Amino acid sequence: MMAFNALRRRDVWLSACIVVGGFAYAPQVRGAERTGAVSYTAEQAEHGAALYKQNCAVCHGGTLDGAFDTPSLRGRLISNWSGTTLDKVFHYISKAMPLFAPGSLKPADNAAIVAFILRENDVAPGPRELPSDEGALKKISFPSVGGKRAKKTSSTSP
């Protein structure tokens, strides 16, 4: 009987350690899941506006409305990206754009252009810059923009 009680105490002790350890670990996991909020700074989007004007406007237009053979970067095309992780958008821009010199921009510049596109699709800025690391961007979903046309700002005019 004495050995049974010792074994039972050990089992209770191990169970308690597992439960307490699980509670200590759980907030870290939940915190990692919540990093999915889109955040970019207004300054990052302004930098992206200047880069867009230099590198993208020739094809996509000064107001992001596209042209006959190039897609608009607002409205329906952007709503198709909704729910996709930002690493996919970032990767595409990094490897395929600008059309005349694919892959020529630095990662931070590509992130700034994505921030600008988000701003022009009515996604509000936040307290942190949009990361330029694809691993970090895998945790962030492109927000739903509903396919509505964003308002034009003076920074997007030609």
PyMOL commands that set and color helices and strands:
alter all, ss='L'
color gray80, all
select helices_A, chain A and resi 2-36+42-55+57-60+76-81+86-96+107-120+134-137+154-156
alter helices_A, ss='H'
color red, helices_A
deselect
rebuild
show_as cartoon
